[in-house]
Amino acid sequence: MEFTKYNKLWFTISALLIIPGIIAIFVWGLNLGIDFKGGTVTAVKFNKTVGKSQVENSLKNLKLEDINIQPAKNNQYIIRTASTNDKLDEQISSSLKKVGENQVLNFESIGPSISSDLAKKAFGSIILASLGIIIYLAIAFRKVPKPANSWRFGLCAVAALIHDSLFVLGTYAILGHYFGYEVNSLFVTALLTIIGFSVHDTIVVFDRIRENLRLSPSNPFSHTANNSITQTLARSLNTSLTVIIVLLAMFLLGGETIKPFVLTLLLGIIIGTYSSIFNATPLLVIWQNAIDRKTDAAKAT
């Protein structure tokens, strides 16, 4: 199959995948967890079935700020609020006794100064990882045959990572609005894992392009890139599929607390596999073709 022949199709699919999420980010924003905005999270388990409205009504007397109540399995509720108080878990448990005996399973509280510092470090870690990838690929591919350029390999790989990150962030903006999924420190951990996995897949294709350029330097760059994708396609799909199967099992059978983390990884692995094949390499081909046309035009004059 001539993969590089359908570059416009691959980029159109990418646009359809990330544009709804980008719109969601601007319209609804990201549902930030207490790690990034401060507040408390309390996990409570009742000894009987209790409705969400009952929980909401029983907590009104506490006048909690930006409260969000999320049902979980086995008569459990996750209560998030921007209010902070060392004894808030006791106050919540006491108020909830109006509707049924309960037990506080987990209580977390983070102040605004700590959350601001965490947000800066999280953003910085993503920027640092992206810069590190560009530099690493530029060094790793420094001996790539001309007219290819090692920096173009690095920049195209990071462009694919930005595509993956936008897709995951946009999806989380939608999930956060409708299902209460939060962007927290675990989300950032998953995002960094996705970046590592995605660039690993991209390097496999790029390395094969480098080898094919050495073996057949006279072939057009687009032809070499297409052959490289074909040669690595089965390996990329098989590797990703094994990871996806494991993550699906964890998502379906694992506990409620790890589901957002696993879902982030699942989304990232799927989109990362796609972008390595259908974004990073086509972008490299388009860039190289533009350089070749410019060089040919300069020689003609």
C-alpha positions as CSV (number, residue, x, y, z in Angstrom):
1,M,0.0,0.0,0.0
2,E,1.2,3.5,-0.9
3,F,0.9,5.1,2.6
4,T,2.6,8.4,1.6
5,K,0.2,8.8,-1.3
6,Y,-2.7,9.5,1.1
7,N,-1.1,12.1,3.3
8,K,-4.0,14.4,3.1
9,L,-6.4,11.7,4.2
10,W,-4.2,10.9,7.3
11,F,-4.0,14.6,8.2
12,T,-7.8,15.0,7.8
13,I,-8.4,12.0,10.1
14,S,-6.1,13.6,12.6
15,A,-7.9,16.9,12.4
16,L,-11.3,15.2,12.9
17,L,-9.8,13.5,16.0
18,I,-8.3,16.5,17.7
19,I,-10.5,19.5,16.7
20,P,-13.5,18.4,18.8
21,G,-11.2,18.1,21.8
22,I,-9.6,21.5,21.2
23,I,-13.1,23.1,21.0
24,A,-14.0,21.3,24.3
25,I,-10.9,22.7,26.0
26,F,-11.8,26.3,25.0
27,V,-15.5,25.9,25.8
28,W,-15.4,23.8,29.0
29,G,-11.8,23.8,30.0
30,L,-10.0,20.9,31.7
31,N,-11.5,19.5,34.9
32,L,-8.4,20.1,37.1
33,G,-8.0,17.8,40.1
34,I,-7.0,19.0,43.6
35,D,-3.3,18.4,42.6
36,F,-3.5,21.5,40.4
37,K,-6.1,23.7,42.0
38,G,-6.1,22.8,45.6
39,G,-8.9,21.3,47.7
40,T,-10.0,17.9,49.1
41,V,-11.1,14.5,47.9
42,T,-13.0,12.2,50.2
43,A,-13.9,8.6,49.4
44,V,-16.9,7.4,51.5
45,K,-18.6,4.0,51.6
46,F,-22.1,3.5,52.9
47,N,-23.5,0.3,54.4
48,K,-26.6,0.6,52.2
49,T,-27.6,1.9,48.8
50,V,-27.8,5.7,48.9
51,G,-28.9,8.1,46.1
52,K,-26.7,10.9,44.8
53,S,-29.4,13.5,45.6
54,Q,-29.5,12.3,49.2
55,V,-25.7,12.8,49.5
56,E,-26.0,16.3,48.0
57,N,-28.8,17.3,50.3
58,S,-27.0,16.1,53.4
59,L,-23.9,18.1,52.6
60,K,-25.6,21.4,52.0
61,N,-25.2,22.5,55.6
62,L,-21.3,22.4,55.2
63,K,-21.5,25.0,52.4
64,L,-18.6,23.4,50.5
65,E,-17.0,25.3,47.5
66,D,-17.2,23.8,44.0
67,I,-18.4,20.5,45.3
68,N,-18.5,17.5,42.9
69,I,-20.1,14.2,43.9
70,Q,-19.3,11.1,41.9
71,P,-20.9,7.7,42.5
72,A,-18.6,4.6,42.5
73,K,-19.0,0.9,43.0
74,N,-20.2,-0.9,46.2
75,N,-22.2,2.1,47.6
76,Q,-19.2,4.4,47.4
77,Y,-19.0,8.1,46.6
78,I,-16.1,10.3,45.7
79,I,-16.6,13.8,47.0
80,R,-14.4,16.6,45.7
81,T,-14.4,20.2,46.9
82,A,-12.3,23.3,46.7
83,S,-12.7,23.7,50.5
84,T,-9.8,22.7,52.6
85,N,-10.0,21.7,56.3
86,D,-8.0,19.2,58.3
87,K,-11.2,17.9,59.9
88,L,-13.3,18.0,56.7
89,D,-13.4,14.2,56.4
90,E,-15.0,14.0,59.9
91,Q,-17.5,16.8,59.1
92,I,-18.5,15.1,55.8
93,S,-18.9,11.7,57.5
94,S,-21.0,13.2,60.3
95,S,-23.3,15.0,57.8
96,L,-23.7,11.9,55.7
97,K,-24.9,9.9,58.7
98,K,-28.3,11.6,58.1
99,V,-28.8,9.2,55.1
100,G,-26.8,6.2,56.3
101,E,-23.9,4.8,58.3
102,N,-20.7,5.4,56.4
103,Q,-16.9,5.0,56.5
104,V,-14.3,7.4,55.1
105,L,-12.0,5.2,52.9
106,N,-9.6,7.9,51.8
107,F,-9.1,11.6,52.4
108,E,-6.7,13.9,50.5
109,S,-6.1,17.7,51.0
110,I,-3.8,20.0,49.1
111,G,-3.4,23.7,49.6
112,P,-3.4,26.2,46.7
113,S,0.4,27.0,47.0
114,I,1.4,23.3,46.7
115,S,-1.0,22.8,43.8
116,S,0.4,25.8,41.9
117,D,3.9,24.4,42.4
118,L,2.8,21.0,41.1
119,A,1.2,22.5,38.0
120,K,4.4,24.4,37.2
121,K,6.5,21.2,37.6
122,A,4.1,19.1,35.5
123,F,4.2,21.6,32.7
124,G,8.0,21.9,32.9
125,S,8.5,18.2,32.8
126,I,6.5,17.9,29.6
127,I,8.5,20.7,27.9
128,L,11.7,19.2,29.1
129,A,10.8,15.8,27.8
130,S,9.9,17.2,24.4
131,L,13.2,19.2,24.1
132,G,15.1,16.1,25.2
133,I,13.5,14.0,22.5
134,I,14.4,16.6,19.8
135,I,18.0,16.7,20.9
136,Y,18.3,12.9,21.3
137,L,16.9,12.2,17.8
138,A,19.1,14.9,16.3
139,I,22.2,13.2,17.8
140,A,21.0,9.6,17.1
141,F,20.2,10.4,13.4
142,R,23.2,12.7,12.9
143,K,24.7,10.3,10.3
144,V,21.5,10.0,8.3
145,P,22.4,10.2,4.5
146,K,21.9,13.5,2.7
147,P,19.7,15.3,1.8
148,A,17.8,14.2,4.9
149,N,18.5,16.1,8.1
150,S,18.6,14.8,11.6
151,W,16.9,17.8,13.1
152,R,13.9,17.3,10.8
153,F,13.5,13.8,12.2
154,G,13.5,15.1,15.8
155,L,11.0,18.0,15.0
156,C,8.6,15.6,13.2
157,A,8.6,13.2,16.1
158,V,7.8,16.0,18.5
159,A,5.0,17.3,16.2
160,A,3.5,13.8,16.4
161,L,3.8,14.0,20.2
162,I,2.0,17.3,20.2
163,H,-0.8,15.7,18.1
164,D,-1.1,12.9,20.6
165,S,-1.1,15.2,23.6
166,L,-3.8,17.4,22.1
167,F,-6.0,14.4,21.4
168,V,-5.6,13.1,25.0
169,L,-6.2,16.5,26.5
170,G,-9.2,17.2,24.3
171,T,-10.7,13.8,25.1
172,Y,-10.2,14.5,28.8
173,A,-11.9,17.9,28.4
174,I,-15.0,16.1,27.0
175,L,-14.8,13.2,29.6
176,G,-14.3,15.8,32.4
177,H,-17.4,17.7,31.4
178,Y,-19.7,14.7,31.1
179,F,-18.2,12.1,33.4
180,G,-16.1,14.1,35.9
181,Y,-12.7,12.8,34.8
182,E,-9.9,14.9,36.3
183,V,-6.5,16.1,35.1
184,N,-4.2,15.4,38.1
185,S,-0.7,14.2,38.8
186,L,-1.5,10.7,37.6
187,F,-2.7,12.1,34.3
188,V,0.6,13.8,33.8
189,T,2.4,10.6,34.7
190,A,0.3,8.8,32.0
191,L,0.9,11.6,29.5
192,L,4.7,11.3,30.0
193,T,4.5,7.5,29.6
194,I,2.5,8.1,26.3
195,I,5.2,10.4,25.1
196,G,7.8,7.8,25.7
197,F,5.9,5.0,24.0
198,S,4.9,7.1,21.0
199,V,8.4,8.3,20.3
200,H,9.6,4.7,20.7
201,D,7.2,3.7,17.9
202,T,8.3,6.7,15.7
203,I,12.0,5.9,16.2
204,V,11.4,2.4,14.8
205,V,10.0,3.8,11.6
206,F,12.6,6.5,11.3
207,D,15.5,4.1,11.9
208,R,14.2,1.9,9.1
209,I,14.1,5.0,6.8
210,R,17.7,5.8,7.7
211,E,18.8,2.3,6.8
212,N,16.8,2.2,3.6
213,L,18.4,5.6,2.6
214,R,21.8,4.0,3.0
215,L,20.8,0.9,1.0
216,S,19.0,2.7,-1.8
217,P,20.2,6.4,-1.9
218,S,18.9,6.9,-5.4
219,N,15.2,6.1,-4.6
220,P,12.8,9.0,-4.0
221,F,12.4,9.9,-0.4
222,S,8.7,9.2,-0.4
223,H,9.3,5.8,-1.8
224,T,11.9,5.0,0.8
225,A,9.5,6.2,3.6
226,N,6.7,4.2,2.3
227,N,8.8,1.0,2.2
228,S,9.9,1.7,5.7
229,I,6.4,2.0,7.0
230,T,5.4,-1.3,5.2
231,Q,8.4,-3.1,6.7
232,T,7.7,-1.9,10.3
233,L,3.9,-1.9,10.2
234,A,3.3,-5.5,11.5
235,R,5.8,-5.0,14.3
236,S,4.3,-1.7,15.4
237,L,0.7,-3.0,15.4
238,N,1.6,-6.2,17.2
239,T,3.5,-4.4,19.9
240,S,0.7,-1.9,20.5
241,L,-2.0,-4.5,20.4
242,T,-0.4,-6.5,23.2
243,V,-0.3,-3.4,25.4
244,I,-3.9,-2.4,24.5
245,I,-5.2,-5.9,25.4
246,V,-3.5,-5.6,28.9
247,L,-4.8,-2.1,29.4
248,L,-8.4,-3.1,28.4
249,A,-8.3,-5.9,30.9
250,M,-7.1,-3.5,33.6
251,F,-9.8,-0.9,32.7
252,L,-12.7,-3.4,32.7
253,L,-11.6,-5.5,35.7
254,G,-9.5,-3.1,37.8
255,G,-10.6,-0.8,40.6
256,E,-12.3,2.5,40.1
257,T,-9.3,4.5,41.4
258,I,-7.0,3.3,38.5
259,K,-9.5,3.6,35.7
260,P,-8.7,7.2,34.7
261,F,-5.0,6.4,34.7
262,V,-5.5,3.3,32.6
263,L,-7.9,5.1,30.2
264,T,-5.3,7.8,29.6
265,L,-2.7,5.2,28.7
266,L,-5.2,3.4,26.5
267,L,-6.1,6.6,24.6
268,G,-2.4,7.5,24.3
269,I,-1.2,4.2,23.1
270,I,-3.9,4.0,20.4
271,I,-3.3,7.5,19.1
272,G,0.5,7.2,19.5
273,T,0.5,4.2,17.2
274,Y,-1.5,6.0,14.6
275,S,0.6,9.2,14.7
276,S,3.9,7.3,14.4
277,I,2.8,5.8,11.2
278,F,0.4,8.3,9.7
279,N,1.6,11.7,11.0
280,A,5.3,11.7,11.8
281,T,6.5,9.9,8.7
282,P,4.1,11.8,6.2
283,L,5.2,15.1,7.8
284,L,8.8,14.1,7.3
285,V,8.1,13.2,3.6
286,I,6.2,16.5,3.0
287,W,9.1,18.5,4.6
288,Q,11.8,16.6,2.6
289,N,9.9,17.0,-0.6
290,A,9.6,20.7,-0.1
291,I,13.4,20.9,0.5
292,D,14.1,18.8,-2.6
293,R,11.9,21.1,-4.8
294,K,13.6,24.2,-3.4
295,T,17.0,22.6,-4.1
296,D,16.0,21.6,-7.7
297,A,14.7,25.1,-8.3
298,A,17.9,26.7,-7.1
299,K,20.0,24.4,-9.4
300,A,17.7,25.2,-12.4
301,T,18.5,28.9,-12.0
